[in-house]
Amino acid sequence: MDKEKYYMNLPKDLSGSIAKNRFRLELLWGISKIIDEHKANNEYTIIFDFKCDIELHKDDELNFYQIKMKKSGNYNSNNLCKKGKNENNSILGKLYALYSPNYNIKLAIVCNKQLKINNKEIDFPEQCFGDLDQDVLDDVREKLCTELNLNTVCLDNVFYIFDNMDLLNPEDSIRGKLVKSFVDIKGEEPQNPNALYRLVVDSVKEKASYEFDSGTYEDVVKNKGITRSEFDKMLNAHKKESKNGINETQEYINNLSFAKRRRYNTALGNILETQQSESLRLIKIKIYNYIMEHEDSLDDIESYLKEISKLFDDDFDVEFTDDMKSVQYIMIYYMYASGGIL
């Protein structure tokens, strides 16, 4: 059985709804993992909330990360192997159920608190369970064999990762890491750091929240994953010379009357900051397709604005003001004219 077939046969993560704050921290940790893999020039796919909380897929390996948050106390070999109330598996048992010795698989529990063994906190950022003292190792193996009805358990590819995450302001930490990494990767600062952050977070949120069935591995990657090429497109969309129509729109606004210039600049800022909902994405595609179908008759932007507003003004959500609609039309017009794509 190849790796993809093995993966598709694994049990889904059926833990159900989780606390909003933990879900948010899971996604932010996943974004941090995307950044790390991208900077390392690896080909990768990060899968969100399917077989495990966060998954890293590469050509020759599968990494599964279970994200755990604790306000106080520590995890140890006992509570990691203990089933919670109404739980079918322990934390470690649930994770180990994804393992097979026939594939290159890494399993990891990620936590903001250090692992505690024999009443001592382990200082290492990453601790392999296979390197624990023999008595602890034997105890964990015995408990997992009993829980999962296995004859043997190998813990050489099972890890505990201590990640001292900022639980109070996690968005600030990831936003800063994203902007710094953008500079490292693209050699320049993003055109609009907040809009870049919003794009990445919204894209990841959409993938993690997808709940329809994915029958093939390709469907899983498409519906639940962020690939290297997808993330690179997000970064490229916020390069200063990217073909997103923003610069041309700003030039257009600068030639308006003073009062209108202020209104349209405010609208542009609001558009760049607004959450990119699925309904807005579909509207933008419709506008783009309309321009593509009528490009021979759209030399005059003012006539275009009058015509396009009649067609699409009523499609926007209520929070979109008339000025925001006009600026959105202008951005897509110039995006198309410069050769950009949605």
VENVEN-V186089 format. One record per residue. N is the residue number from 1. PHI is phi as a letter, one per 30 degrees, with the letter a starting at -180 (999 if undefined). PSI is psi as a letter, one per 30 degrees, with the letter a starting at -180 (* if undefined). Layout:
n-><N & N>
phi-><PHI & PHI>
psi-><PSI & PSI>
This chain:
n-><1 & 2 & 3 & 4 & 5 & 6 & 7 & 8 & 9 & 10 & 11 & 12 & 13 & 14 & 15 & 16 & 17 & 18 & 19 & 20 & 21 & 22 & 23 & 24 & 25 & 26 & 27 & 28 & 29 & 30 & 31 & 32 & 33 & 34 & 35 & 36 & 37 & 38 & 39 & 40 & 41 & 42 & 43 & 44 & 45 & 46 & 47 & 48 & 49 & 50 & 51 & 52 & 53 & 54 & 55 & 56 & 57 & 58 & 59 & 60 & 61 & 62 & 63 & 64 & 65 & 66 & 67 & 68 & 69 & 70 & 71 & 72 & 73 & 74 & 75 & 76 & 77 & 78 & 79 & 80 & 81 & 82 & 83 & 84 & 85 & 86 & 87 & 88 & 89 & 90 & 91 & 92 & 93 & 94 & 95 & 96 & 97 & 98 & 99 & 100 & 101 & 102 & 103 & 104 & 105 & 106 & 107 & 108 & 109 & 110 & 111 & 112 & 113 & 114 & 115 & 116 & 117 & 118 & 119 & 120 & 121 & 122 & 123 & 124 & 125 & 126 & 127 & 128 & 129 & 130 & 131 & 132 & 133 & 134 & 135 & 136 & 137 & 138 & 139 & 140 & 141 & 142 & 143 & 144 & 145 & 146 & 147 & 148 & 149 & 150 & 151 & 152 & 153 & 154 & 155 & 156 & 157 & 158 & 159 & 160 & 161 & 162 & 163 & 164 & 165 & 166 & 167 & 168 & 169 & 170 & 171 & 172 & 173 & 174 & 175 & 176 & 177 & 178 & 179 & 180 & 181 & 182 & 183 & 184 & 185 & 186 & 187 & 188 & 189 & 190 & 191 & 192 & 193 & 194 & 195 & 196 & 197 & 198 & 199 & 200 & 201 & 202 & 203 & 204 & 205 & 206 & 207 & 208 & 209 & 210 & 211 & 212 & 213 & 214 & 215 & 216 & 217 & 218 & 219 & 220 & 221 & 222 & 223 & 224 & 225 & 226 & 227 & 228 & 229 & 230 & 231 & 232 & 233 & 234 & 235 & 236 & 237 & 238 & 239 & 240 & 241 & 242 & 243 & 244 & 245 & 246 & 247 & 248 & 249 & 250 & 251 & 252 & 253 & 254 & 255 & 256 & 257 & 258 & 259 & 260 & 261 & 262 & 263 & 264 & 265 & 266 & 267 & 268 & 269 & 270 & 271 & 272 & 273 & 274 & 275 & 276 & 277 & 278 & 279 & 280 & 281 & 282 & 283 & 284 & 285 & 286 & 287 & 288 & 289 & 290 & 291 & 292 & 293 & 294 & 295 & 296 & 297 & 298 & 299 & 300 & 301 & 302 & 303 & 304 & 305 & 306 & 307 & 308 & 309 & 310 & 311 & 312 & 313 & 314 & 315 & 316 & 317 & 318 & 319 & 320 & 321 & 322 & 323 & 324 & 325 & 326 & 327 & 328 & 329 & 330 & 331 & 332 & 333 & 334 & 335 & 336 & 337 & 338 & 339 & 340 & 341 & 342>
phi-><999 & d & e & d & d & e & d & d & d & d & d & d & d & c & d & i & d & b & e & e & d & d & e & d & d & e & d & d & d & d & d & d & d & e & e & d & d & d & d & d & i & c & d & a & b & c & c & c & h & b & d & b & e & b & b & c & c & b & e & c & a & b & c & c & b & c & c & b & c & b & d & a & i & b & d & b & d & d & d & d & c & c & d & d & d & i & c & d & b & d & e & d & d & d & d & d & d & d & d & b & d & d & b & d & b & c & c & b & c & c & b & d & c & d & d & c & b & h & i & b & d & d & d & d & d & b & c & d & d & d & c & d & e & e & d & d & e & d & d & d & e & d & d & d & d & d & d & c & h & c & d & b & b & c & c & d & c & c & b & c & c & c & b & d & d & d & d & d & b & d & d & d & d & d & e & d & d & d & d & d & d & e & d & d & d & c & i & a & d & d & d & b & e & d & d & d & d & d & d & d & d & d & d & d & d & d & d & d & d & d & c & d & d & c & d & b & d & d & d & d & d & d & c & b & b & c & c & e & d & d & d & d & d & d & d & d & d & c & d & d & c & d & c & c & i & d & d & d & d & d & d & d & d & d & c & d & d & e & d & d & d & d & d & d & d & d & d & d & d & d & d & d & c & d & d & d & d & d & d & d & d & d & d & d & d & d & d & e & d & d & d & d & d & b & d & d & c & c & d & c & d & d & d & e & d & d & d & d & d & d & d & b & e & d & d & d & d & d & d & d & d & d & d & d & d & d & d & d & d & d & d & d & e & d & d & d & d & d & j & d & b & d>
psi-><k & l & e & e & e & e & e & f & f & l & k & l & j & g & f & a & k & l & k & e & e & e & e & e & e & e & e & e & e & e & e & e & e & e & e & e & e & e & f & g & h & k & k & l & k & j & k & k & h & d & f & l & e & k & k & j & k & l & e & g & l & k & k & k & k & j & k & k & k & k & f & l & a & l & k & l & f & e & f & f & g & k & k & l & k & g & k & f & l & l & e & e & e & e & e & f & f & f & k & k & f & f & l & j & k & k & k & k & k & k & l & f & k & l & k & j & k & h & g & k & k & k & f & k & f & k & k & k & f & f & g & l & k & e & e & e & e & e & e & e & e & e & e & e & e & e & e & g & h & l & e & l & k & k & g & f & g & k & l & j & j & j & j & i & k & j & f & e & i & e & e & e & e & e & e & e & e & e & e & e & e & e & e & e & e & f & g & l & k & k & e & j & e & e & e & e & e & e & e & e & e & e & e & e & e & e & e & e & f & k & f & l & k & j & f & l & e & e & e & e & e & e & f & f & l & j & l & e & e & e & e & e & e & e & e & e & f & g & l & f & g & l & i & g & f & e & e & e & e & e & e & e & e & f & g & l & l & e & e & e & e & e & e & e & e & e & e & e & e & e & e & f & f & l & k & i & l & e & e & e & e & e & e & e & e & e & e & e & e & e & e & e & f & g & f & f & g & h & e & j & e & e & e & e & e & e & e & e & e & e & e & f & e & f & f & l & l & f & f & j & l & e & e & e & e & e & e & e & e & e & e & e & e & e & e & e & e & f & g & l & l & *>
